[in-house]
Amino acid sequence: MNTNLETWHHILFNQDTTKLLATLADDVVFHSPVVHTPQKGKQITFLYLSAAFVVFSNDTFKYVREVVNETETLLEFEVEIDGVLVNGIDMISWNDEGKITSFKVMLRPLKAVNLIHQKMGEILMKYQQKKINTYFL
């Protein structure tokens, strides 16, 4: 298995936010399926991915396809949330140091996009209300 993929699987399936933070490049760019502009930087990417851990983590989450090389990882996933089957792709780019430089999420169908938009918004609002320092979630 590819080292970058092993790292991502460890981070995701253990919800290892410490390792996530260490694996994000300082200039990482996050592309949300619902936010129009790319989100630039380690802190905002960490915030989105940490919130996604909360929203997507349940017994039904699974990767159904993985396409991997040394610098690009495409991971198709399925998860059921509130009775809605969510299908998506995580597109991850890695630099030579094994740091994530780009993370793009694509989702379908529209019902799933709307549900994820709502749930992510709720989590991000809680983070903002608590004024959580996103480096120590």
The first five atom37 places (N, CA, C, CB, O) and aatype in JSON, in Angstrom:
{
  "aatype": [12, 2, 16, 2, 10, 6, 16, 17, 8, 8, 9, 10, 13, 2, 5, 3, 16, 16, 11, 10, 10, 0, 16, 10, 0, 3, 3, 19, 19, 13, 8, 15, 14, 19, 19, 8, 16, 14, 5, 11, 7, 11, 5, 9, 16, 13, 10, 18, 10, 15, 0, 0, 13, 19, 19, 13, 15, 2, 3, 16, 13, 11, 18, 19, 1, 6, 19, 19, 2, 6, 16, 6, 16, 10, 10, 6, 13, 6, 19, 6, 9, 3, 7, 19, 10, 19, 2, 7, 9, 3, 12, 9, 15, 17, 2, 3, 6, 7, 11, 9, 16, 15, 13, 11, 19, 12, 10, 1, 14, 10, 11, 0, 19, 2, 10, 9, 8, 5, 11, 12, 7, 6, 9, 10, 12, 11, 18, 5, 5, 11, 11, 9, 2, 16, 18, 13, 10],
  "atom_mask": [
    [1, 1, 1, 1, 1],
    [1, 1, 1, 1, 1],
    [1, 1, 1, 1, 1],
    [1, 1, 1, 1, 1],
    [1, 1, 1, 1, 1],
    [1, 1, 1, 1, 1],
    [1, 1, 1, 1, 1],
    [1, 1, 1, 1, 1],
    [1, 1, 1, 1, 1],
    [1, 1, 1, 1, 1],
    [1, 1, 1, 1, 1],
    [1, 1, 1, 1, 1],
    [1, 1, 1, 1, 1],
    [1, 1, 1, 1, 1],
    [1, 1, 1, 1, 1],
    [1, 1, 1, 1, 1],
    [1, 1, 1, 1, 1],
    [1, 1, 1, 1, 1],
    [1, 1, 1, 1, 1],
    [1, 1, 1, 1, 1],
    [1, 1, 1, 1, 1],
    [1, 1, 1, 1, 1],
    [1, 1, 1, 1, 1],
    [1, 1, 1, 1, 1],
    [1, 1, 1, 1, 1],
    [1, 1, 1, 1, 1],
    [1, 1, 1, 1, 1],
    [1, 1, 1, 1, 1],
    [1, 1, 1, 1, 1],
    [1, 1, 1, 1, 1],
    [1, 1, 1, 1, 1],
    [1, 1, 1, 1, 1],
    [1, 1, 1, 1, 1],
    [1, 1, 1, 1, 1],
    [1, 1, 1, 1, 1],
    [1, 1, 1, 1, 1],
    [1, 1, 1, 1, 1],
    [1, 1, 1, 1, 1],
    [1, 1, 1, 1, 1],
    [1, 1, 1, 1, 1],
    [1, 1, 1, 0, 1],
    [1, 1, 1, 1, 1],
    [1, 1, 1, 1, 1],
    [1, 1, 1, 1, 1],
    [1, 1, 1, 1, 1],
    [1, 1, 1, 1, 1],
    [1, 1, 1, 1, 1],
    [1, 1, 1, 1, 1],
    [1, 1, 1, 1, 1],
    [1, 1, 1, 1, 1],
    [1, 1, 1, 1, 1],
    [1, 1, 1, 1, 1],
    [1, 1, 1, 1, 1],
    [1, 1, 1, 1, 1],
    [1, 1, 1, 1, 1],
    [1, 1, 1, 1, 1],
    [1, 1, 1, 1, 1],
    [1, 1, 1, 1, 1],
    [1, 1, 1, 1, 1],
    [1, 1, 1, 1, 1],
    [1, 1, 1, 1, 1],
    [1, 1, 1, 1, 1],
    [1, 1, 1, 1, 1],
    [1, 1, 1, 1, 1],
    [1, 1, 1, 1, 1],
    [1, 1, 1, 1, 1],
    [1, 1, 1, 1, 1],
    [1, 1, 1, 1, 1],
    [1, 1, 1, 1, 1],
    [1, 1, 1, 1, 1],
    [1, 1, 1, 1, 1],
    [1, 1, 1, 1, 1],
    [1, 1, 1, 1, 1],
    [1, 1, 1, 1, 1],
    [1, 1, 1, 1, 1],
    [1, 1, 1, 1, 1],
    [1, 1, 1, 1, 1],
    [1, 1, 1, 1, 1],
    [1, 1, 1, 1, 1],
    [1, 1, 1, 1, 1],
    [1, 1, 1, 1, 1],
    [1, 1, 1, 1, 1],
    [1, 1, 1, 0, 1],
    [1, 1, 1, 1, 1],
    [1, 1, 1, 1, 1],
    [1, 1, 1, 1, 1],
    [1, 1, 1, 1, 1],
    [1, 1, 1, 0, 1],
    [1, 1, 1, 1, 1],
    [1, 1, 1, 1, 1],
    [1, 1, 1, 1, 1],
    [1, 1, 1, 1, 1],
    [1, 1, 1, 1, 1],
    [1, 1, 1, 1, 1],
    [1, 1, 1, 1, 1],
    [1, 1, 1, 1, 1],
    [1, 1, 1, 1, 1],
    [1, 1, 1, 0, 1],
    [1, 1, 1, 1, 1],
    [1, 1, 1, 1, 1],
    [1, 1, 1, 1, 1],
    [1, 1, 1, 1, 1],
    [1, 1, 1, 1, 1],
    [1, 1, 1, 1, 1],
    [1, 1, 1, 1, 1],
    [1, 1, 1, 1, 1],
    [1, 1, 1, 1, 1],
    [1, 1, 1, 1, 1],
    [1, 1, 1, 1, 1],
    [1, 1, 1, 1, 1],
    [1, 1, 1, 1, 1],
    [1, 1, 1, 1, 1],
    [1, 1, 1, 1, 1],
    [1, 1, 1, 1, 1],
    [1, 1, 1, 1, 1],
    [1, 1, 1, 1, 1],
    [1, 1, 1, 1, 1],
    [1, 1, 1, 1, 1],
    [1, 1, 1, 1, 1],
    [1, 1, 1, 1, 1],
    [1, 1, 1, 0, 1],
    [1, 1, 1, 1, 1],
    [1, 1, 1, 1, 1],
    [1, 1, 1, 1, 1],
    [1, 1, 1, 1, 1],
    [1, 1, 1, 1, 1],
    [1, 1, 1, 1, 1],
    [1, 1, 1, 1, 1],
    [1, 1, 1, 1, 1],
    [1, 1, 1, 1, 1],
    [1, 1, 1, 1, 1],
    [1, 1, 1, 1, 1],
    [1, 1, 1, 1, 1],
    [1, 1, 1, 1, 1],
    [1, 1, 1, 1, 1],
    [1, 1, 1, 1, 1],
    [1, 1, 1, 1, 1]
  ],
  "atom_positions": [
    [[0.85, -1.19, 0.0], [0.0, 0.0, 0.0], [0.89, 1.24, 0.0], [-0.97, 0.0, 1.24], [1.97, 1.25, 0.6]],
    [[0.44, 2.27, -0.66], [1.13, 3.55, -0.74], [1.21, 4.2, 0.65], [0.41, 4.49, -1.74], [0.24, 4.18, 1.4]],
    [[2.37, 4.77, 0.98], [2.58, 5.39, 2.29], [1.6, 6.53, 2.54], [4.02, 5.92, 2.4], [1.05, 6.65, 3.64]],
    [[1.36, 7.37, 1.53], [0.41, 8.48, 1.71], [-0.99, 7.95, 2.0], [0.39, 9.37, 0.46], [-1.7, 8.49, 2.85]],
    [[-1.38, 6.9, 1.31], [-2.7, 6.31, 1.54], [-2.77, 5.7, 2.94], [-3.02, 5.24, 0.47], [-3.79, 5.85, 3.62]],
    [[-1.73, 5.04, 3.37], [-1.69, 4.49, 4.72], [-1.85, 5.6, 5.76], [-0.37, 3.73, 4.96], [-2.57, 5.44, 6.74]],
    [[-1.15, 6.71, 5.53], [-1.25, 7.86, 6.43], [-2.69, 8.36, 6.5], [-0.31, 9.0, 5.98], [-3.22, 8.59, 7.59]],
    [[-3.33, 8.53, 5.33], [-4.69, 9.04, 5.32], [-5.65, 8.07, 6.01], [-5.15, 9.29, 3.88], [-6.5, 8.49, 6.79]],
    [[-5.52, 6.79, 5.73], [-6.39, 5.8, 6.38], [-6.23, 5.87, 7.9], [-6.08, 4.37, 5.88], [-7.21, 5.81, 8.63]],
    [[-5.0, 5.98, 8.37], [-4.77, 6.1, 9.82], [-5.48, 7.34, 10.37], [-3.26, 6.17, 10.13], [-6.2, 7.25, 11.37]],
    [[-5.29, 8.47, 9.72], [-5.89, 9.73, 10.18], [-7.41, 9.6, 10.23], [-5.47, 10.9, 9.25], [-8.03, 9.92, 11.24]],
    [[-7.99, 9.15, 9.14], [-9.45, 9.1, 9.04], [-10.07, 8.1, 10.0], [-9.86, 8.76, 7.63], [-10.97, 8.44, 10.76]],
    [[-9.59, 6.87, 9.97], [-10.26, 5.82, 10.73], [-9.96, 5.88, 12.23], [-9.86, 4.47, 10.2], [-10.65, 5.24, 13.03]],
    [[-8.93, 6.65, 12.61], [-8.65, 6.88, 14.03], [-9.04, 8.29, 14.46], [-7.18, 6.65, 14.32], [-8.88, 8.65, 15.62]],
    [[-9.55, 9.08, 13.52], [-9.86, 10.49, 13.77], [-8.69, 11.16, 14.5], [-11.17, 10.63, 14.6], [-8.87, 11.84, 15.51]],
    [[-7.52, 10.94, 13.96], [-6.28, 11.41, 14.57], [-6.01, 12.85, 14.13], [-5.1, 10.49, 14.18], [-5.3, 13.09, 13.15]],
    [[-6.57, 13.8, 14.88], [-6.42, 15.21, 14.5], [-4.99, 15.71, 14.68], [-7.37, 16.07, 15.31], [-4.56, 16.64, 14.0]],
    [[-4.25, 15.1, 15.59], [-2.84, 15.49, 15.75], [-2.05, 15.13, 14.49], [-2.22, 14.8, 16.99], [-1.28, 15.94, 13.99]],
    [[-2.26, 13.92, 14.0], [-1.57, 13.47, 12.77], [-2.09, 14.26, 11.57], [-1.79, 11.95, 12.54], [-1.32, 14.59, 10.67]],
    [[-3.38, 14.57, 11.55], [-3.94, 15.38, 10.46], [-3.22, 16.71, 10.39], [-5.46, 15.59, 10.66], [-2.78, 17.13, 9.32]],
    [[-3.11, 17.38, 11.51], [-2.46, 18.68, 11.54], [-1.02, 18.58, 11.05], [-2.48, 19.25, 12.96], [-0.56, 19.44, 10.29]],
    [[-0.31, 17.54, 11.46], [1.09, 17.35, 11.05], [1.2, 17.02, 9.57], [1.73, 16.25, 11.88], [2.25, 17.25, 8.97]],
    [[0.14, 16.48, 8.98], [0.19, 16.04, 7.59], [-0.24, 17.13, 6.61], [-0.69, 14.83, 7.41], [0.0, 17.0, 5.41]],
    [[-0.86, 18.19, 7.09], [-1.28, 19.28, 6.21], [-0.11, 20.22, 5.94], [-2.46, 20.05, 6.83], [0.56, 20.67, 6.87]],
    [[0.13, 20.53, 4.66], [1.12, 21.54, 4.31], [0.61, 22.9, 4.76], [1.41, 21.53, 2.77], [-0.6, 23.12, 4.83]],
    [[1.51, 23.81, 5.07], [1.11, 25.14, 5.52], [0.23, 25.85, 4.49], [2.34, 25.99, 5.81], [-0.68, 26.6, 4.86]],
    [[0.5, 25.62, 3.21], [-0.23, 26.31, 2.14], [-1.3, 25.41, 1.49], [0.75, 26.8, 1.08], [-1.67, 25.63, 0.34]],
    [[-1.77, 24.42, 2.22], [-2.8, 23.5, 1.7], [-4.04, 24.27, 1.27], [-3.17, 22.45, 2.77], [-4.37, 25.31, 1.84]],
    [[-4.72, 23.76, 0.26], [-5.96, 24.36, -0.24], [-7.06, 23.31, -0.13], [-5.8, 24.87, -1.72], [-6.91, 22.18, -0.57]],
    [[-8.19, 23.72, 0.48], [-9.35, 22.85, 0.61], [-10.44, 23.32, -0.34], [-9.87, 22.82, 2.08], [-10.79, 24.5, -0.36]],
    [[-10.97, 22.38, -1.12], [-12.06, 22.66, -2.06], [-13.31, 21.96, -1.55], [-11.7, 22.21, -3.53], [-13.42, 20.73, -1.62]],
    [[-14.23, 22.73, -1.05], [-15.48, 22.22, -0.49], [-16.5, 21.98, -1.6], [-16.04, 23.19, 0.56], [-16.49, 22.68, -2.61]],
    [[-17.37, 21.0, -1.43], [-18.43, 20.81, -2.42], [-19.52, 21.88, -2.36], [-19.06, 19.45, -2.23], [-20.35, 21.95, -3.26]],
    [[-19.52, 22.71, -1.32], [-20.58, 23.72, -1.2], [-20.06, 25.16, -1.08], [-21.42, 23.41, -0.01], [-20.84, 26.1, -1.23]],
    [[-18.79, 25.34, -0.81], [-18.24, 26.7, -0.7], [-17.62, 27.07, -2.04], [-17.19, 26.79, 0.47], [-16.81, 26.32, -2.59]],
    [[-18.0, 28.23, -2.56], [-17.6, 28.64, -3.91], [-16.09, 28.79, -4.08], [-18.27, 29.94, -4.27], [-15.53, 28.34, -5.08]],
    [[-15.43, 29.41, -3.12], [-14.0, 29.69, -3.28], [-13.15, 28.66, -2.54], [-13.68, 31.1, -2.77], [-13.56, 28.13, -1.51]],
    [[-11.97, 28.39, -3.06], [-11.05, 27.5, -2.35], [-10.68, 28.1, -1.0], [-9.77, 27.23, -3.18], [-10.5, 29.31, -0.87]],
    [[-10.58, 27.24, 0.0], [-10.2, 27.67, 1.34], [-8.71, 27.41, 1.49], [-11.03, 26.91, 2.46], [-8.26, 26.27, 1.38]],
    [[-7.94, 28.47, 1.72], [-6.48, 28.37, 1.69], [-5.88, 28.43, 3.08], [-5.9, 29.47, 0.83], [-6.19, 29.32, 3.88]],
    [[-5.01, 27.47, 3.36], [-4.26, 27.48, 4.6], [-4.53, 26.29, 5.48], [0.0, 0.0, 0.0], [-5.56, 25.62, 5.38]],
    [[-3.58, 26.04, 6.34], [-3.61, 24.87, 7.22], [-4.75, 24.93, 8.22], [-2.29, 24.75, 7.95], [-5.43, 23.93, 8.43]],
    [[-4.96, 26.08, 8.85], [-5.96, 26.18, 9.91], [-7.38, 25.95, 9.38], [-5.87, 27.53, 10.58], [-8.14, 25.19, 9.98]],
    [[-7.75, 26.59, 8.27], [-9.11, 26.45, 7.75], [-9.33, 25.04, 7.2], [-9.38, 27.5, 6.65], [-10.42, 24.49, 7.35]],
    [[-8.31, 24.46, 6.57], [-8.44, 23.09, 6.08], [-8.6, 22.12, 7.24], [-7.21, 22.7, 5.22], [-9.41, 21.2, 7.19]],
    [[-7.82, 22.33, 8.29], [-7.94, 21.51, 9.49], [-9.34, 21.61, 10.08], [-6.89, 21.93, 10.54], [-9.92, 20.6, 10.5]],
    [[-9.89, 22.8, 10.11], [-11.23, 23.02, 10.65], [-12.27, 22.23, 9.85], [-11.57, 24.52, 10.63], [-13.09, 21.52, 10.43]],
    [[-12.23, 22.34, 8.51], [-13.19, 21.63, 7.67], [-13.04, 20.12, 7.81], [-13.01, 22.03, 6.21], [-14.04, 19.42, 7.96]],
    [[-11.82, 19.61, 7.76], [-11.62, 18.16, 7.84], [-11.99, 17.61, 9.21], [-10.17, 17.8, 7.5], [-12.53, 16.51, 9.32]],
    [[-11.7, 18.36, 10.26], [-12.09, 17.92, 11.61], [-13.6, 17.86, 11.74], [-11.51, 18.88, 12.68], [-14.14, 16.92, 12.34]],
    [[-14.29, 18.83, 11.18], [-15.76, 18.82, 11.2], [-16.29, 17.64, 10.38], [-16.32, 20.15, 10.66], [-17.27, 17.01, 10.75]],
    [[-15.64, 17.37, 9.26], [-16.06, 16.23, 8.42], [-15.92, 14.91, 9.17], [-15.23, 16.19, 7.13], [-16.74, 14.01, 8.99]],
    [[-14.89, 14.79, 10.0], [-14.75, 13.57, 10.8], [-16.01, 13.35, 11.64], [-13.51, 13.67, 11.73], [-16.48, 12.22, 11.75]],
    [[-16.55, 14.42, 12.21], [-17.74, 14.32, 13.06], [-18.96, 13.94, 12.21], [-18.0, 15.67, 13.79], [-19.73, 13.06, 12.6]],
    [[-19.13, 14.58, 11.07], [-20.32, 14.38, 10.24], [-20.32, 13.01, 9.57], [-20.4, 15.47, 9.18], [-21.36, 12.35, 9.53]],
    [[-19.18, 12.57, 9.05], [-19.13, 11.37, 8.22], [-18.85, 10.08, 9.0], [-18.09, 11.54, 7.17], [-19.05, 8.99, 8.47]],
    [[-18.4, 10.19, 10.23], [-17.98, 9.0, 10.97], [-19.17, 8.22, 11.51], [-17.06, 9.39, 12.1], [-19.81, 8.62, 12.49]],
    [[-19.44, 7.12, 10.87], [-20.4, 6.15, 11.39], [-20.06, 4.78, 10.8], [-21.87, 6.57, 11.06], [-19.15, 4.67, 9.97]],
    [[-20.78, 3.77, 11.21], [-20.47, 2.39, 10.8], [-20.65, 2.13, 9.32], [-21.32, 1.43, 11.56], [-20.15, 1.13, 8.81]],
    [[-21.36, 3.01, 8.61], [-21.62, 2.77, 7.19], [-20.55, 3.36, 6.27], [-22.96, 3.33, 6.81], [-20.53, 3.06, 5.08]],
    [[-19.66, 4.2, 6.81], [-18.64, 4.83, 5.96], [-17.69, 3.78, 5.43], [-17.86, 5.92, 6.75], [-17.16, 2.95, 6.18]],
    [[-17.47, 3.82, 4.1], [-16.48, 2.92, 3.5], [-15.98, 3.51, 2.19], [-17.09, 1.51, 3.26], [-16.7, 4.22, 1.49]],
    [[-14.73, 3.21, 1.89], [-14.2, 3.54, 0.58], [-14.53, 2.39, -0.35], [-12.65, 3.8, 0.63], [-14.28, 1.23, -0.02]],
    [[-15.09, 2.7, -1.51], [-15.47, 1.67, -2.46], [-14.53, 1.62, -3.66], [-16.89, 1.9, -2.94], [-14.58, 0.68, -4.45]],
    [[-13.67, 2.62, -3.8], [-12.66, 2.63, -4.87], [-11.51, 3.53, -4.45], [-13.29, 3.12, -6.23], [-11.72, 4.6, -3.87]],
    [[-10.3, 3.09, -4.74], [-9.11, 3.87, -4.44], [-8.2, 3.87, -5.66], [-8.36, 3.3, -3.19], [-7.82, 2.82, -6.17]],
    [[-7.85, 5.06, -6.12], [-6.92, 5.23, -7.23], [-5.76, 6.05, -6.69], [-7.6, 5.92, -8.49], [-5.94, 7.19, -6.24]],
    [[-4.56, 5.47, -6.72], [-3.44, 6.06, -5.99], [-2.16, 6.03, -6.82], [-3.22, 5.32, -4.66], [-1.87, 5.05, -7.5]],
    [[-1.41, 7.14, -6.76], [-0.01, 7.14, -7.18], [0.77, 7.91, -6.12], [0.17, 7.78, -8.61], [0.24, 8.19, -5.05]],
    [[2.0, 8.25, -6.4], [2.84, 8.88, -5.37], [2.37, 10.28, -4.96], [4.25, 8.97, -5.87], [2.64, 10.69, -3.83]],
    [[1.69, 11.01, -5.85], [1.32, 12.39, -5.53], [-0.19, 12.65, -5.53], [1.97, 13.31, -6.5], [-0.62, 13.72, -5.1]],
    [[-0.98, 11.71, -6.01], [-2.43, 11.91, -6.11], [-3.16, 10.69, -5.54], [-2.86, 12.16, -7.58], [-2.77, 9.55, -5.78]],
    [[-4.23, 10.96, -4.8], [-5.05, 9.9, -4.25], [-6.51, 10.27, -4.5], [-4.77, 9.7, -2.72], [-6.97, 11.34, -4.09]],
    [[-7.25, 9.38, -5.17], [-8.67, 9.57, -5.41], [-9.4, 8.45, -4.67], [-9.01, 9.56, -6.95], [-9.19, 7.27, -4.95]],
    [[-10.25, 8.83, -3.74], [-10.93, 7.86, -2.89], [-12.44, 8.06, -2.99], [-10.46, 7.99, -1.43], [-12.97, 9.06, -2.51]],
    [[-13.12, 7.11, -3.61], [-14.57, 7.17, -3.69], [-15.15, 6.54, -2.43], [-15.11, 6.46, -4.97], [-14.74, 5.45, -2.02]],
    [[-16.09, 7.24, -1.81], [-16.67, 6.74, -0.58], [-18.19, 6.71, -0.65], [-16.22, 7.58, 0.59], [-18.82, 7.37, -1.48]],
    [[-18.76, 5.91, 0.26], [-20.2, 5.88, 0.49], [-20.43, 5.9, 1.99], [-20.86, 4.62, -0.17], [-19.66, 5.32, 2.76]],
    [[-21.49, 6.57, 2.39], [-21.89, 6.61, 3.79], [-23.37, 6.93, 3.83], [-21.04, 7.66, 4.61], [-23.87, 7.69, 3.0]],
    [[-24.08, 6.37, 4.79], [-25.48, 6.7, 4.98], [-25.58, 7.62, 6.19], [-26.35, 5.42, 5.17], [-25.1, 7.3, 7.28]],
    [[-26.22, 8.77, 5.98], [-26.41, 9.74, 7.06], [-27.88, 10.14, 7.06], [-25.49, 11.0, 6.88], [-28.4, 10.61, 6.06]],
    [[-28.54, 9.94, 8.19], [-29.96, 10.27, 8.34], [-30.81, 9.66, 7.22], [-30.15, 11.79, 8.36], [-31.72, 10.3, 6.71]],
    [[-30.5, 8.43, 6.84], [-31.26, 7.74, 5.81], [-30.93, 8.14, 4.39], [0.0, 0.0, 0.0], [-31.57, 7.65, 3.45]],
    [[-29.95, 9.0, 4.19], [-29.55, 9.45, 2.86], [-28.22, 8.81, 2.5], [-29.45, 11.01, 2.79], [-27.26, 8.9, 3.25]],
    [[-28.17, 8.14, 1.33], [-26.92, 7.58, 0.86], [-26.09, 8.68, 0.22], [-27.18, 6.42, -0.14], [-26.5, 9.28, -0.78]],
    [[-24.94, 8.94, 0.8], [-24.02, 9.96, 0.31], [-22.91, 9.25, -0.45], [-23.43, 10.84, 1.49], [-22.3, 8.31, 0.05]],
    [[-22.66, 9.69, -1.67], [-21.58, 9.15, -2.49], [-20.66, 10.31, -2.8], [-22.12, 8.46, -3.81], [-21.11, 11.4, -3.17]],
    [[-19.36, 10.09, -2.64], [-18.44, 11.18, -2.89], [-17.04, 10.72, -3.22], [0.0, 0.0, 0.0], [-16.73, 9.53, -3.21]],
    [[-16.22, 11.69, -3.51], [-14.81, 11.44, -3.83], [-13.96, 12.43, -3.06], [-14.54, 11.53, -5.36], [-14.21, 13.64, -3.09]],
    [[-12.94, 11.92, -2.38], [-11.89, 12.75, -1.8], [-10.73, 12.72, -2.78], [-11.45, 12.24, -0.37], [-10.21, 11.66, -3.11]],
    [[-10.31, 13.9, -3.24], [-9.17, 14.03, -4.14], [-8.05, 14.7, -3.35], [-9.53, 14.86, -5.45], [-8.16, 15.87, -2.99]],
    [[-7.0, 13.96, -3.09], [-5.92, 14.45, -2.23], [-4.63, 14.52, -3.03], [-5.75, 13.55, -0.99], [-4.25, 13.56, -3.7]],
    [[-3.96, 15.67, -2.97], [-2.63, 15.83, -3.58], [-1.59, 15.92, -2.48], [-2.58, 17.1, -4.48], [-1.81, 16.54, -1.44]],
    [[-0.45, 15.29, -2.73], [0.64, 15.19, -1.75], [1.91, 15.79, -2.33], [0.87, 13.72, -1.31], [2.16, 15.67, -3.53]],
    [[2.72, 16.43, -1.49], [4.03, 16.89, -1.95], [5.08, 15.82, -1.67], [4.41, 18.23, -1.27], [4.77, 14.75, -1.15]],
    [[6.33, 16.11, -2.01], [7.42, 15.15, -1.84], [7.69, 14.81, -0.38], [8.68, 15.68, -2.47], [8.3, 13.78, -0.08]],
    [[7.24, 15.66, 0.53], [7.45, 15.43, 1.96], [6.31, 14.64, 2.6], [7.62, 16.75, 2.69], [6.31, 14.41, 3.81]],
    [[5.34, 14.21, 1.78], [4.2, 13.47, 2.31], [3.16, 14.35, 2.98], [0.0, 0.0, 0.0], [2.37, 13.87, 3.79]],
    [[3.17, 15.63, 2.65], [2.19, 16.57, 3.21], [1.06, 16.78, 2.19], [2.87, 17.94, 3.58], [1.29, 16.79, 0.98]],
    [[-0.14, 16.96, 2.7], [-1.29, 17.22, 1.84], [-1.24, 18.67, 1.39], [-2.63, 16.92, 2.58], [-1.18, 19.59, 2.21]],
    [[-1.26, 18.88, 0.06], [-1.22, 20.22, -0.51], [-2.58, 20.67, -1.05], [-0.18, 20.29, -1.61], [-2.84, 21.86, -1.2]],
    [[-3.44, 19.71, -1.34], [-4.76, 20.02, -1.85], [-5.71, 18.9, -1.43], [-4.74, 20.19, -3.4], [-5.37, 17.72, -1.47]],
    [[-6.91, 19.3, -1.03], [-7.95, 18.33, -0.64], [-9.25, 18.82, -1.24], [-8.05, 18.17, 0.92], [-9.75, 19.88, -0.87]],
    [[-9.81, 18.05, -2.16], [-11.06, 18.41, -2.82], [-12.09, 17.33, -2.55], [-10.86, 18.62, -4.35], [-11.8, 16.14, -2.68]],
    [[-13.3, 17.76, -2.18], [-14.39, 16.82, -1.92], [-15.49, 17.07, -2.94], [-14.93, 16.97, -0.46], [-15.92, 18.21, -3.15]],
    [[-15.94, 15.99, -3.56], [-17.06, 16.06, -4.49], [-18.14, 15.13, -3.94], [-16.63, 15.65, -5.96], [-17.84, 14.03, -3.48]],
    [[-19.41, 15.57, -3.99], [-20.52, 14.81, -3.43], [-21.66, 14.69, -4.42], [-21.01, 15.45, -2.14], [-21.83, 15.53, -5.31]],
    [[-22.44, 13.64, -4.24], [-23.67, 13.45, -4.99], [-24.59, 12.58, -4.15], [-23.4, 12.8, -6.38], [-24.09, 11.94, -3.22]],
    [[-25.84, 12.5, -4.38], [-26.68, 13.36, -5.21], [-26.97, 14.68, -4.51], [-27.98, 12.64, -5.57], [-26.46, 14.94, -3.42]],
    [[-27.81, 15.51, -5.13], [-28.1, 16.83, -4.57], [-28.66, 16.74, -3.15], [-29.1, 17.57, -5.47], [-28.3, 17.55, -2.3]],
    [[-29.51, 15.77, -2.89], [-30.07, 15.59, -1.54], [-28.94, 15.4, -0.52], [-31.04, 14.38, -1.5], [-29.02, 15.91, 0.6]],
    [[-27.9, 14.67, -0.91], [-26.75, 14.44, -0.04], [-25.94, 15.73, 0.14], [-25.86, 13.32, -0.6], [-25.49, 16.03, 1.25]],
    [[-25.76, 16.47, -0.93], [-25.02, 17.74, -0.85], [-25.71, 18.67, 0.13], [-24.9, 18.41, -2.26], [-25.07, 19.28, 0.98]],
    [[-27.03, 18.77, 0.02], [-27.79, 19.65, 0.91], [-27.69, 19.2, 2.36], [-29.26, 19.7, 0.49], [-27.53, 20.02, 3.26]],
    [[-27.76, 17.89, 2.6], [-27.65, 17.35, 3.95], [-26.28, 17.63, 4.55], [-27.92, 15.84, 3.94], [-26.17, 18.07, 5.7]],
    [[-25.23, 17.38, 3.78], [-23.87, 17.61, 4.27], [-23.64, 19.1, 4.52], [-22.83, 17.07, 3.26], [-23.0, 19.48, 5.5]],
    [[-24.17, 19.94, 3.64], [-24.07, 21.39, 3.84], [-24.67, 21.79, 5.19], [-24.78, 22.15, 2.69], [-24.07, 22.56, 5.94]],
    [[-25.85, 21.26, 5.49], [-26.53, 21.57, 6.75], [-25.72, 21.06, 7.93], [-27.94, 20.95, 6.77], [-25.47, 21.81, 8.88]],
    [[-25.29, 19.8, 7.88], [-24.6, 19.19, 9.03], [-23.22, 19.82, 9.25], [-24.44, 17.68, 8.81], [-22.84, 20.07, 10.39]],
    [[-22.49, 20.08, 8.19], [-21.19, 20.74, 8.34], [-21.37, 22.15, 8.88], [-20.43, 20.77, 6.98], [-20.59, 22.6, 9.72]],
    [[-22.4, 22.85, 8.41], [-22.67, 24.19, 8.92], [-22.94, 24.19, 10.42], [0.0, 0.0, 0.0], [-22.48, 25.08, 11.14]],
    [[-23.69, 23.18, 10.89], [-23.98, 23.08, 12.33], [-22.7, 22.86, 13.14], [-24.97, 21.93, 12.59], [-22.51, 23.5, 14.17]],
    [[-21.85, 21.97, 12.67], [-20.6, 21.68, 13.39], [-19.69, 22.91, 13.37], [-19.87, 20.46, 12.77], [-19.13, 23.28, 14.4]],
    [[-19.53, 23.52, 12.22], [-18.65, 24.69, 12.12], [-19.17, 25.84, 12.97], [-18.52, 25.14, 10.66], [-18.38, 26.59, 13.55]],
    [[-20.49, 26.0, 13.06], [-21.08, 27.04, 13.91], [-20.77, 26.76, 15.38], [-22.6, 27.12, 13.69], [-20.46, 27.68, 16.13]],
    [[-20.85, 25.49, 15.78], [-20.51, 25.14, 17.17], [-19.06, 25.48, 17.46], [-20.78, 23.64, 17.43], [-18.73, 26.01, 18.52]],
    [[-18.18, 25.16, 16.52], [-16.76, 25.49, 16.7], [-16.59, 26.99, 16.87], [-15.92, 24.99, 15.5], [-15.85, 27.44, 17.74]],
    [[-17.29, 27.76, 16.03], [-17.16, 29.22, 16.08], [-17.73, 29.76, 17.39], [-17.88, 29.86, 14.88], [-17.12, 30.64, 18.0]],
    [[-18.87, 29.26, 17.83], [-19.49, 29.74, 19.06], [-18.63, 29.45, 20.28], [-20.87, 29.11, 19.25], [-18.57, 30.24, 21.22]],
    [[-17.97, 28.31, 20.26], [-17.1, 27.95, 21.37], [-15.73, 28.61, 21.25], [-16.94, 26.44, 21.46], [-14.89, 28.5, 22.14]],
    [[-15.52, 29.29, 20.12], [-14.23, 29.93, 19.84], [-13.08, 28.94, 20.06], [-14.03, 31.18, 20.74], [-12.06, 29.24, 20.67]],
    [[-13.31, 27.75, 19.51], [-12.32, 26.69, 19.65], [-11.1, 27.03, 18.83], [-12.91, 25.33, 19.23], [-11.19, 27.4, 17.66]],
    [[-9.96, 26.9, 19.46], [-8.71, 27.0, 18.73], [-8.62, 25.74, 17.89], [-7.45, 27.18, 19.7], [-8.44, 24.64, 18.43]],
    [[-8.74, 25.88, 16.59], [-8.85, 24.71, 15.73], [-7.62, 23.85, 15.72], [-9.16, 25.14, 14.34], [-7.67, 22.73, 15.21]],
    [[-6.53, 24.29, 16.25], [-5.35, 23.44, 16.3], [-5.4, 22.44, 17.46], [-4.11, 24.3, 16.42], [-4.56, 21.55, 17.56]],
    [[-6.4, 22.59, 18.33], [-6.48, 21.7, 19.48], [-7.88, 21.14, 19.66], [-6.05, 22.42, 20.75], [-8.37, 21.06, 20.79]],
    [[-8.54, 20.74, 18.57], [-9.9, 20.19, 18.64], [-9.88, 18.85, 19.32], [-10.52, 20.07, 17.24], [-10.93, 18.22, 19.47]]
  ]
}
